[in-house]
Amino acid sequence: MWFILLMIIGLVVVVVLWGVGVYNGLITARNQFKNAFAQIDVQLQRRFDLIPNLVETAKAYMNHERETLEAVVAARSAAQAGLAAAKANPGDPQAMAQLAAAQGQLNTGLGRLLAVAEAYPELKANQNMMQLNEELTSTENKVAFARQAYNDAVMAYNIRRETFPASAIAGHFQFAPAALLDIPDDKPQVREAPKVQF
């Protein structure tokens, strides 16, 4: 009788330890994607800090392009609001969609600003503008790397949360799925070459 009781107690202990290990693994995976999002936050804040300097430098040369400059400033404000919403709840699908849309608008505005700046040779040759453009490009690359690390961490978390037997514990403790961050690019899409027939 004692042997059966000890076996049952041993089995319960093993199941509890297994459950604790799975739960801790889910917590670890969730914290990893939140940490990865924090790296995106750092790079986007740097990007937001560079934009006013870029706009101020361009203002001196682009008197007739006030609409473009104002659009970039408005897009920056919207992107900051999107980042604040995503920071409050990293991985939340609605917050990530809001952040992605705001960043896409900012990308479009910055692309338009840089394209218009090409029409002003003095601005293009301005040392401050060249340095800001270089820093912005470097920051964009860092954002892309941070976004990739975040998306990888989210995928690892989602896989862990959806696979059996962890899915049972994840469902019981309400580990919600995390959303990827997919910022739309304003770069032209690769298209097929037109066919010419004579």
N, CA, C and O of each residue as an XYZ file, in Angstrom:
792
protein
N       0.809     -1.197      0.000
C       0.000      0.000      0.000
C       0.855      1.266      0.000
O       0.578      2.216     -0.732
N       1.918      1.265      0.847
C       2.806      2.424      0.902
C       3.504      2.634     -0.434
O       3.745      3.764     -0.860
N       3.817      1.540     -1.073
C       4.511      1.624     -2.365
C       3.631      2.331     -3.398
O       4.121      3.176     -4.147
N       2.360      2.002     -3.446
C       1.433      2.626     -4.398
C       1.266      4.103     -4.075
O       1.231      4.942     -4.975
N       1.163      4.419     -2.786
C       1.029      5.812     -2.372
C       2.262      6.619     -2.764
O       2.142      7.741     -3.255
N       3.449      6.048     -2.547
C       4.691      6.732     -2.942
C       4.771      6.910     -4.459
O       5.270      7.929     -4.935
N       4.286      5.931     -5.219
C       4.284      6.036     -6.684
C       3.358      7.168     -7.136
O       3.707      7.940     -8.029
N       2.195      7.263     -6.525
C       1.246      8.323     -6.881
C       1.832      9.690     -6.532
O       1.758     10.620     -7.336
N       2.407      9.816     -5.354
C       3.036     11.084     -4.943
C       4.184     11.421     -5.887
O       4.332     12.575     -6.288
N       4.987     10.445     -6.244
C       6.093     10.666     -7.185
C       5.596     11.117     -8.547
O       6.175     12.013     -9.160
N       4.520     10.495     -9.020
C       3.938     10.868    -10.306
C       3.394     12.297    -10.273
O       3.568     13.055    -11.227
N       2.738     12.660     -9.175
C       2.214     14.019     -9.027
C       3.363     15.028     -9.023
O       3.272     16.076     -9.662
N       4.435     14.715     -8.309
C       5.592     15.617     -8.257
C       6.191     15.791     -9.653
O       6.526     16.909    -10.046
N       6.328     14.703    -10.399
C       6.874     14.778    -11.759
C       5.988     15.645    -12.653
O       6.496     16.474    -13.408
N       4.668     15.462    -12.572
C       3.734     16.253    -13.392
C       3.808     17.727    -13.007
O       3.815     18.593    -13.882
N       3.864     18.022    -11.713
C       3.955     19.415    -11.263
C       5.263     20.039    -11.734
O       5.261     21.169    -12.222
N       6.367     19.334    -11.598
C       7.667     19.856    -12.055
C       7.667     20.067    -13.562
O       8.211     21.058    -14.051
N       7.060     19.144    -14.303
C       6.947     19.302    -15.750
C       6.136     20.564    -16.081
O       6.534     21.349    -16.941
N       5.004     20.755    -15.401
C       4.152     21.928    -15.633
C       4.883     23.226    -15.317
O       4.766     24.204    -16.056
N       5.628     23.237    -14.235
C       6.408     24.420    -13.862
C       7.467     24.705    -14.935
O       7.692     25.862    -15.292
N       8.106     23.669    -15.441
C       9.121     23.855    -16.493
C       8.517     24.418    -17.773
O       9.100     25.308    -18.392
N       7.362     23.913    -18.172
C       6.689     24.412    -19.375
C       6.255     25.856    -19.166
O       6.442     26.695    -20.047
N       5.675     26.151    -18.004
C       5.230     27.516    -17.697
C       6.421     28.476    -17.720
O       6.334     29.558    -18.301
N       7.514     28.088    -17.101
C       8.702     28.945    -17.086
C       9.269     29.138    -18.494
O       9.768     30.214    -18.823
N       9.190     28.102    -19.314
C       9.633     28.235    -20.704
C       8.788     29.236    -21.470
O       9.316     30.006    -22.272
N       7.474     29.234    -21.233
C       6.590     30.207    -21.879
C       6.895     31.631    -21.400
O       6.915     32.569    -22.197
N       7.128     31.780    -20.108
C       7.481     33.100    -19.562
C       8.789     33.589    -20.182
O       8.903     34.752    -20.567
N       9.769     32.700    -20.276
C      11.059     33.064    -20.873
C      10.890     33.503    -22.322
O      11.447     34.523    -22.728
N      10.132     32.748    -23.099
C       9.919     33.091    -24.507
C       9.184     34.424    -24.641
O       9.509     35.225    -25.518
N       8.200     34.663    -23.782
C       7.472     35.935    -23.836
C       8.397     37.098    -23.471
O       8.346     38.148    -24.111
N       9.224     36.927    -22.471
C      10.150     37.988    -22.085
C      11.204     38.242    -23.167
O      11.661     39.372    -23.337
N      11.584     37.198    -23.891
C      12.560     37.378    -24.968
C      11.991     38.232    -26.093
O      12.691     39.099    -26.616
N      10.724     38.005    -26.482
C      10.192     38.845    -27.555
C       9.919     40.264    -27.059
O      10.011     41.210    -27.841
N       9.587     40.434    -25.781
C       9.420     41.792    -25.247
C      10.761     42.523    -25.198
O      10.823     43.724    -25.462
N      11.819     41.813    -24.865
C      13.146     42.412    -24.881
C      13.547     42.784    -26.304
O      14.130     43.844    -26.532
N      13.237     41.921    -27.250
C      13.550     42.223    -28.650
C      12.774     43.458    -29.109
O      13.299     44.264    -29.878
N      11.536     43.614    -28.649
C      10.776     44.812    -28.998
C      11.413     46.050    -28.388
O      11.391     47.120    -28.997
N      11.977     45.920    -27.202
C      12.648     47.063    -26.569
C      13.799     47.562    -27.440
O      14.088     48.758    -27.460
N      14.456     46.653    -28.157
C      15.537     47.072    -29.059
C      14.980     47.857    -30.254
O      15.610     48.802    -30.730
N      13.807     47.460    -30.729
C      13.149     48.225    -31.795
C      12.825     49.620    -31.275
O      13.031     50.614    -31.970
N      12.323     49.683    -30.060
C      11.972     50.958    -29.446
C      13.185     51.894    -29.412
O      13.067     53.072    -29.749
N      14.333     51.383    -29.012
C      15.549     52.200    -28.945
C      15.885     52.775    -30.319
O      16.178     53.964    -30.444
N      15.842     51.935    -31.342
C      16.207     52.392    -32.684
C      15.171     53.358    -33.260
O      15.530     54.323    -33.935
N      13.899     53.106    -32.999
C      12.875     54.021    -33.510
C      12.957     55.370    -32.803
O      12.735     56.406    -33.430
N      13.271     55.375    -31.511
C      13.449     56.648    -30.807
C      14.612     57.432    -31.411
O      14.536     58.651    -31.559
N      15.679     56.732    -31.754
C      16.827     57.403    -32.395
C      16.390     57.987    -33.728
O      16.755     59.111    -34.074
N      15.614     57.223    -34.468
C      15.107     57.695    -35.761
C      14.249     58.938    -35.565
O      14.389     59.914    -36.302
N      13.355     58.905    -34.566
C      12.497     60.051    -34.302
C      13.312     61.283    -33.913
O      12.941     62.407    -34.251
N      14.420     61.074    -33.203
C      15.275     62.198    -32.820
C      15.997     62.813    -34.011
O      16.279     64.012    -34.008
N      16.300     62.014    -35.028
C      17.004     62.523    -36.207
C      16.085     63.324    -37.135
O      16.541     64.247    -37.810
N      14.818     62.982    -37.170
C      13.910     63.583    -38.147
C      13.769     65.101    -37.982
O      13.817     65.802    -38.992
N      13.599     65.655    -36.768
C      13.498     67.118    -36.674
C      14.737     67.835    -37.208
O      14.630     68.889    -37.834
N      15.913     67.256    -36.957
C      17.143     67.870    -37.480
C      17.162     67.825    -39.007
O      17.589     68.778    -39.658
N      16.704     66.732    -39.562
C      16.638     66.594    -41.017
C      15.674     67.626    -41.601
O      15.982     68.274    -42.601
N      14.515     67.775    -40.979
C      13.519     68.735    -41.456
C      14.048     70.161    -41.331
O      13.880     70.965    -42.248
N      14.683     70.481    -40.207
C      15.227     71.837    -40.022
C      16.301     72.149    -41.051
O      16.350     73.262    -41.576
N      17.152     71.191    -41.344
C      18.188     71.397    -42.358
C      17.554     71.618    -43.721
O      17.991     72.482    -44.482
N      16.539     70.849    -44.025
C      15.886     70.964    -45.329
C      15.089     72.262    -45.451
O      14.967     72.807    -46.548
N      14.542     72.765    -44.337
C      13.728     73.986    -44.376
C      14.480     75.164    -44.974
O      13.907     75.967    -45.709
N      15.739     75.261    -44.662
C      16.525     76.397    -45.145
C      16.604     76.428    -46.669
O      16.767     77.502    -47.249
N      16.494     75.301    -47.315
C      16.646     75.226    -48.767
C      15.320     75.016    -49.491
O      15.185     75.380    -50.659
N      14.353     74.439    -48.811
C      13.128     74.007    -49.481
C      11.933     74.877    -49.092
O      10.960     74.367    -48.535
N      11.986     76.150    -49.369
C      10.901     77.053    -49.009
C       9.590     76.695    -49.689
O       8.522     76.926    -49.122
N       9.646     76.141    -50.881
C       8.442     75.842    -51.643
C       7.897     74.445    -51.355
O       6.900     74.037    -51.950
N       8.524     73.728    -50.472
C       8.120     72.342    -50.189
C       7.589     72.194    -48.764
O       7.752     71.142    -48.146
N       6.961     73.235    -48.247
C       6.464     73.224    -46.874
C       5.489     72.061    -46.626
O       5.478     71.478    -45.542
N       4.686     71.733    -47.622
C       3.721     70.637    -47.498
C       4.430     69.310    -47.217
O       3.989     68.529    -46.373
N       5.512     69.066    -47.918
C       6.286     67.833    -47.723
C       6.882     67.801    -46.320
O       6.842     66.771    -45.647
N       7.434     68.932    -45.881
C       8.037     68.995    -44.553
C       6.982     68.787    -43.464
O       7.221     68.065    -42.497
N       5.829     69.412    -43.620
C       4.757     69.255    -42.632
C       4.232     67.822    -42.602
O       3.860     67.318    -41.543
N       4.202     67.170    -43.757
C       3.748     65.774    -43.811
C       4.706     64.867    -43.040
O       4.268     63.936    -42.365
N       5.997     65.131    -43.136
C       6.984     64.323    -42.405
C       6.832     64.540    -40.903
O       6.893     63.585    -40.128
N       6.636     65.784    -40.493
C       6.471     66.076    -39.063
C       5.205     65.401    -38.528
O       5.223     64.830    -37.437
N       4.108     65.462    -39.288
C       2.855     64.814    -38.867
C       3.018     63.296    -38.820
O       2.521     62.648    -37.899
N       3.704     62.732    -39.795
C       3.929     61.281    -39.820
C       4.800     60.856    -38.638
O       4.594     59.785    -38.068
N       5.769     61.689    -38.270
C       6.620     61.389    -37.119
C       5.778     61.339    -35.851
O       5.944     60.434    -35.034
N       4.875     62.305    -35.678
C       4.009     62.324    -34.492
C       3.121     61.085    -34.436
O       2.952     60.481    -33.377
N       2.555     60.711    -35.584
C       1.712     59.512    -35.633
C       2.533     58.263    -35.323
O       2.056     57.357    -34.639
N       3.761     58.214    -35.823
C       4.623     57.057    -35.575
C       5.000     56.968    -34.098
O       5.080     55.873    -33.543
N       5.230     58.112    -33.464
C       5.523     58.099    -32.031
C       4.324     57.592    -31.235
O       4.492     56.849    -30.268
N       3.121     57.987    -31.634
C       1.916     57.495    -30.957
C       1.761     55.986    -31.160
O       1.383     55.267    -30.236
N       2.056     55.515    -32.371
C       1.995     54.080    -32.643
C       3.004     53.311    -31.808
O       2.713     52.219    -31.318
N       4.191     53.884    -31.646
C       5.222     53.229    -30.834
C       4.799     53.182    -29.368
O       5.017     52.180    -28.687
N       4.198     54.259    -28.889
C       3.748     54.290    -27.494
C       2.692     53.205    -27.252
O       2.706     52.542    -26.215
N       1.783     53.031    -28.205
C       0.750     51.992    -28.066
C       1.376     50.602    -28.077
O       0.971     49.729    -27.309
N       2.361     50.396    -28.946
C       3.014     49.088    -29.027
C       3.878     48.825    -27.793
O       3.970     47.688    -27.332
N       4.509     49.870    -27.260
C       5.318     49.704    -26.057
C       4.468     49.284    -24.868
O       4.922     48.537    -24.002
N       3.239     49.766    -24.832
C       2.352     49.423    -23.725
C       1.997     47.944    -23.733
O       1.742     47.356    -22.682
N       1.981     47.343    -24.919
C       1.613     45.930    -25.016
C       2.308     45.288    -26.216
O       1.659     45.031    -27.230
N       3.613     45.023    -26.123
C       4.319     44.413    -27.254
C       3.706     43.064    -27.620
O       3.395     42.246    -26.755
N       3.546     42.861    -28.906
C       2.999     41.592    -29.370
C       1.500     41.633    -29.610
O       0.963     40.760    -30.291
N       0.805     42.646    -29.054
C      -0.633     42.765    -29.269
C      -0.899     43.036    -30.748
O      -0.345     43.985    -31.303
N      -1.737     42.221    -31.398
C      -1.949     42.381    -32.843
C      -2.420     43.778    -33.251
O      -1.954     44.314    -34.257
N      -3.332     44.371    -32.488
C      -3.837     45.695    -32.843
C      -2.745     46.757    -32.682
O      -2.601     47.631    -33.536
N      -1.984     46.685    -31.601
C      -0.906     47.654    -31.374
C       0.183     47.512    -32.430
O       0.723     48.513    -32.902
N       0.512     46.270    -32.805
C       1.556     46.065    -33.813
C       1.080     46.560    -35.181
O       1.871     47.104    -35.952
N      -0.207     46.373    -35.485
C      -0.749     46.857    -36.759
C      -0.728     48.380    -36.801
O      -0.410     48.971    -37.832
N      -1.071     49.018    -35.672
C      -1.037     50.476    -35.606
C       0.390     50.987    -35.785
O       0.618     51.962    -36.501
N       1.340     50.335    -35.140
C       2.740     50.736    -35.268
C       3.224     50.547    -36.696
O       3.894     51.423    -37.244
N       2.898     49.424    -37.300
C       3.334     49.153    -38.678
C       2.756     50.183    -39.645
O       3.466     50.668    -40.526
N       1.485     50.519    -39.491
C       0.859     51.498    -40.383
C       1.497     52.875    -40.212
O       1.771     53.563    -41.195
N       1.732     53.274    -38.965
C       2.340     54.582    -38.711
C       3.770     54.635    -39.244
O       4.185     55.648    -39.808
N       4.522     53.553    -39.068
C       5.890     53.521    -39.580
C       5.890     53.531    -41.109
O       6.766     54.138    -41.725
N       4.915     52.867    -41.720
C       4.797     52.886    -43.174
C       4.548     54.294    -43.695
O       5.132     54.700    -44.699
N       3.672     55.047    -43.008
C       3.419     56.436    -43.398
C       4.666     57.285    -43.232
O       4.957     58.141    -44.067
N       5.404     57.051    -42.153
C       6.634     57.808    -41.934
C       7.671     57.465    -43.008
O       8.365     58.351    -43.504
N       7.774     56.196    -43.362
C       8.688     55.792    -44.435
C       8.344     56.503    -45.734
O       9.230     56.972    -46.448
N       7.043     56.582    -46.040
C       6.598     57.245    -47.262
C       6.952     58.732    -47.219
O       7.456     59.287    -48.196
N       6.685     59.367    -46.084
C       7.001     60.792    -45.941
C       8.488     61.071    -46.049
O       8.898     62.015    -46.725
N       9.298     60.255    -45.388
C      10.751     60.436    -45.474
C      11.256     60.188    -46.888
O      12.135     60.898    -47.374
N      10.702     59.188    -47.539
C      11.091     58.911    -48.923
C      10.776     60.086    -49.828
O      11.574     60.450    -50.691
N       9.605     60.678    -49.623
C       9.215     61.850    -50.422
C      10.149     63.025    -50.126
O      10.572     63.726    -51.046
N      10.472     63.244    -48.847
C      11.376     64.331    -48.466
C      12.747     64.156    -49.106
O      13.309     65.107    -49.650
N      13.279     62.952    -49.042
C      14.605     62.708    -49.616
C      14.578     62.801    -51.138
O      15.557     63.223    -51.753
N      13.470     62.412    -51.742
C      13.355     62.538    -53.198
C      13.295     64.006    -53.612
O      13.917     64.403    -54.598
N      12.546     64.810    -52.859
C      12.465     66.247    -53.156
C      13.819     66.903    -52.904
O      14.222     67.804    -53.640
N      14.519     66.454    -51.868
C      15.832     67.034    -51.552
C      16.824     66.834    -52.693
O      17.746     67.631    -52.866
N      16.637     65.782    -53.463
C      17.512     65.543    -54.615
C      17.438     66.678    -55.636
O      18.388     66.903    -56.385
N      16.316     67.388    -55.666
C      16.134     68.473    -56.635
C      16.857     69.747    -56.206
O      16.914     70.706    -56.975
N      17.400     69.774    -55.016
C      18.103     70.945    -54.500
C      19.587     70.612    -54.340
O      19.985     70.048    -53.321
N      20.401     70.953    -55.328
C      21.826     70.587    -55.273
C      22.548     71.139    -54.044
O      23.419     70.471    -53.486
N      22.192     72.350    -53.621
C      22.866     72.930    -52.448
C      22.534     72.126    -51.190
O      23.395     71.892    -50.342
N      21.275     71.709    -51.088
C      20.855     70.906    -49.941
C      21.522     69.538    -49.980
O      22.001     69.032    -48.965
N      21.542     68.957    -51.158
C      22.149     67.633    -51.319
C      23.629     67.660    -50.931
O      24.154     66.682    -50.399
N      24.296     68.783    -51.199
C      25.728     68.911    -50.915
C      25.996     69.413    -49.493
O      27.147     69.426    -49.058
N      24.974     69.819    -48.774
C      25.130     70.344    -47.422
C      25.686     69.252    -46.512
O      25.159     68.141    -46.462
N      26.755     69.584    -45.798
C      27.441     68.612    -44.942
C      26.513     68.071    -43.856
O      26.509     66.873    -43.575
N      25.736     68.952    -43.256
C      24.811     68.539    -42.202
C      23.765     67.568    -42.765
O      23.441     66.563    -42.133
N      23.240     67.878    -43.959
C      22.237     67.010    -44.582
C      22.833     65.648    -44.917
O      22.188     64.618    -44.721
N      24.057     65.644    -45.419
C      24.710     64.367    -45.749
C      24.916     63.526    -44.499
O      24.692     62.316    -44.515
N      25.345     64.170    -43.412
C      25.576     63.435    -42.166
C      24.258     62.895    -41.605
O      24.191     61.743    -41.178
N      23.213     63.725    -41.606
C      21.914     63.270    -41.114
C      21.368     62.123    -41.958
O      20.809     61.161    -41.432
N      21.535     62.239    -43.265
C      21.072     61.185    -44.163
C      21.821     59.878    -43.894
O      21.229     58.798    -43.909
N      23.114     59.987    -43.650
C      23.919     58.795    -43.345
C      23.495     58.175    -42.017
O      23.379     56.954    -41.914
N      23.262     59.015    -40.992
C      22.815     58.508    -39.698
C      21.430     57.877    -39.803
O      21.160     56.852    -39.177
N      20.564     58.487    -40.589
C      19.218     57.941    -40.786
C      19.282     56.582    -41.479
O      18.564     55.654    -41.105
N      20.141     56.469    -42.484
C      20.307     55.191    -43.182
C      20.839     54.121    -42.229
O      20.368     52.983    -42.243
N      21.809     54.484    -41.411
C      22.356     53.551    -40.432
C      21.285     53.118    -39.435
O      21.195     51.942    -39.082
N      20.480     54.067    -38.989
C      19.410     53.760    -38.046
C      18.361     52.869    -38.689
O      17.838     51.960    -38.044
N      18.049     53.122    -39.959
C      17.083     52.272    -40.670
C      17.576     50.829    -40.711
O      16.792     49.894    -40.548
N      18.871     50.653    -40.929
C      19.431     49.298    -40.938
C      19.314     48.647    -39.558
O      19.005     47.460    -39.446
N      19.564     49.433    -38.515
C      19.448     48.902    -37.151
C      18.006     48.549    -36.825
O      17.745     47.552    -36.152
N      17.065     49.366    -37.302
C      15.644     49.056    -37.100
C      15.308     47.730    -37.783
O      14.608     46.891    -37.216
N      15.810     47.551    -38.996
C      15.529     46.315    -39.735
C      16.083     45.098    -38.987
O      15.408     44.074    -38.887
N      17.308     45.205    -38.462
C      17.891     44.090    -37.708
C      17.109     43.830    -36.421
O      16.850     42.678    -36.071
N      16.734     44.897    -35.719
C      15.978     44.743    -34.477
C      14.602     44.140    -34.759
O      14.115     43.315    -33.987
N      13.976     44.551    -35.864
C      12.673     43.999    -36.226
C      12.791     42.505    -36.538
O      11.923     41.718    -36.162
N      13.864     42.121    -37.223
C      14.077     40.708    -37.532
C      14.265     39.890    -36.251
O      13.718     38.795    -36.121
N      15.044     40.433    -35.307
C      15.247     39.735    -34.029
C      13.925     39.616    -33.271
O      13.636     38.578    -32.677
N      13.135     40.671    -33.294
C      11.822     40.636    -32.638
C      10.928     39.584    -33.291
O      10.322     38.765    -32.600
N      10.847     39.607    -34.615
C       9.992     38.642    -35.316
C      10.442     37.209    -35.066
O       9.606     36.313    -34.941
N      11.750     36.979    -34.991
C      12.259     35.641    -34.675
C      11.833     35.221    -33.263
O      11.421     34.081    -33.048
N      11.936     36.153    -32.299
C      11.552     35.843    -30.919
C      10.044     35.590    -30.821
O       9.610     34.706    -30.082
N       9.249     36.362    -31.562
C       7.797     36.157    -31.565
C       7.466     34.790    -32.158
O       6.611     34.071    -31.641
N       8.141     34.439    -33.234
C       7.870     33.141    -33.850
C       8.223     32.009    -32.883
O       7.468     31.043    -32.767
N       9.352     32.113    -32.194
C       9.741     31.074    -31.229
C       8.712     30.983    -30.100
O       8.349     29.888    -29.669
N       8.253     32.127    -29.631
C       7.229     32.142    -28.570
C       5.931     31.506    -29.058
O       5.351     30.660    -28.377
N       5.480     31.916    -30.235
C       4.219     31.382    -30.765
C       4.306     29.876    -31.012
O       3.348     29.148    -30.751
N       5.432     29.414    -31.506
C       5.604     27.970    -31.726
C       5.559     27.233    -30.389
O       4.898     26.203    -30.260
N       6.259     27.763    -29.413
C       6.289     27.109    -28.096
C       4.886     27.075    -27.494
O       4.477     26.071    -26.912
N       4.153     28.181    -27.639
C       2.819     28.288    -27.053
C       1.791     27.417    -27.766
O       0.794     27.019    -27.165
N       2.026     27.120    -29.044
C       1.043     26.361    -29.824
C       1.311     24.862    -29.878
O       0.432     24.101    -30.283
N       2.491     24.421    -29.485
C       2.811     22.997    -29.573
C       2.357     22.272    -28.310
O       2.382     22.809    -27.203
N       1.946     21.042    -28.530
C       1.515     20.215    -27.414
C       2.743     19.665    -26.726
O       3.695     19.300    -27.415
N       2.778     19.588    -25.471
C       1.766     19.777    -24.442
C       1.734     21.200    -23.874
O       0.870     21.514    -23.055
N       2.660     22.059    -24.298
C       2.689     23.420    -23.759
C       1.410     24.179    -24.068
O       1.028     25.077    -23.317
N       0.743     23.834    -25.161
C      -0.484     24.535    -25.531
C      -1.550     24.411    -24.445
O      -2.344     25.333    -24.254
N      -1.578     23.299    -23.741
C      -2.552     23.129    -22.666
C      -2.283     24.106    -21.531
O      -3.208     24.710    -20.987
N      -1.036     24.253    -21.187
C      -0.672     25.193    -20.116
C      -0.835     26.624    -20.597
O      -1.306     27.476    -19.843
N      -0.454     26.908    -21.840
C      -0.584     28.258    -22.391
C      -2.037     28.692    -22.418
O      -2.353     29.836    -22.090
N      -2.920     27.789    -22.803
C      -4.340     28.115    -22.829
C      -4.908     28.340    -21.435
O      -5.727     29.233    -21.219
N      -4.465     27.523    -20.501
C      -4.958     27.634    -19.128
C      -4.502     28.936    -18.465
O      -5.264     29.539    -17.709
N      -3.277     29.373    -18.738
C      -2.734     30.593    -18.127
C      -2.835     31.805    -19.062
O      -2.220     32.840    -18.809
N      -3.594     31.673    -20.116
C      -3.926     32.758    -21.050
C      -2.690     33.453    -21.632
O      -2.579     34.679    -21.595
N      -1.771     32.659    -22.163
C      -0.652     33.202    -22.925
C      -1.179     33.501    -24.323
O      -1.392     32.587    -25.120
N      -1.389     34.777    -24.619
C      -1.969     35.178    -25.907
C      -0.921     35.087    -27.008
O       0.272     35.234    -26.743
N      -1.359     34.846    -28.242
C      -0.396     34.847    -29.345
C       0.170     36.255    -29.539
O      -0.512     37.250    -29.295
N       1.405     36.321    -29.974
C       2.062     37.605    -30.241
C       2.067     37.849    -31.748
O       2.154     36.911    -32.541
N       1.974     39.113    -32.126
C       1.936     39.484    -33.542
C       3.319     39.919    -34.014
O       4.078     40.553    -33.282
N       3.617     39.563    -35.243
C       4.858     40.002    -35.876
C       4.759     41.482    -36.208
O       3.660     42.031    -36.289
N       5.898     42.128    -36.399
C       5.933     43.523    -36.824
C       6.391     43.543    -38.274
O       7.540     43.228    -38.585
N       5.479     43.915    -39.146
C       5.770     43.967    -40.571
C       5.532     45.389    -41.041
O       4.396     45.770    -41.325
N       6.597     46.178    -41.124
C       6.486     47.575    -41.544
C       6.484     47.611    -43.055
O       7.421     47.130    -43.691
N       5.423     48.185    -43.644
C       5.381     48.244    -45.112
C       6.479     49.147    -45.655
O       6.790     50.192    -45.084
N       7.040     48.730    -46.743
C       8.086     49.493    -47.427
C       7.457     50.373    -48.486
O       6.451     50.005    -49.094
N       8.050     51.536    -48.706
C       7.569     52.369    -49.800
C       8.471     52.214    -51.016
O       8.372     52.971    -51.981
N       9.355     51.219    -50.952
C      10.240     50.978    -52.083
C       9.454     50.381    -53.237
O       8.495     49.643    -53.011
N       9.838     50.683    -54.460
C       9.081     50.149    -55.588
C       9.166     48.635    -55.641
O      10.202     48.038    -55.349
N       8.064     48.039    -56.015
C       8.006     46.588    -56.130
C       8.689     46.143    -57.415
O       8.696     46.856    -58.418
N       9.261     44.949    -57.360
C       9.885     44.385    -58.557
C       8.759     43.942    -59.478
O       7.874     43.184    -59.083
N       8.810     44.422    -60.700
C       7.763     44.082    -61.660
C       8.386     43.370    -62.844
O       9.587     43.457    -63.097
N       7.535     42.673    -63.549
C       8.005     42.011    -64.762
C       8.313     43.056    -65.815
O       7.642     44.083    -65.907
N       9.334     42.781    -66.604
C       9.672     43.682    -67.709
C       8.579     43.615    -68.773
O       8.048     42.540    -69.052
N       8.244     44.751    -69.360
C       7.215     44.716    -70.398
C       7.703     43.958    -71.609
O       8.884     43.994    -71.955
N       6.775     43.272    -72.246
C       7.123     42.517    -73.442
C       6.941     43.421    -74.651
O       5.929     44.107    -74.792
N       7.927     43.406    -75.503
C       7.881     44.209    -76.726
C       7.770     43.283    -77.919
O       8.550     42.342    -78.063
N       6.807     43.552    -78.765
C       6.646     42.744    -79.966
C       6.671     43.664    -81.180
O       6.112     44.761    -81.155
N       7.314     43.213    -82.220
C       7.372     43.997    -83.466
C       6.489     43.372    -84.503
O       6.396     43.878    -85.621
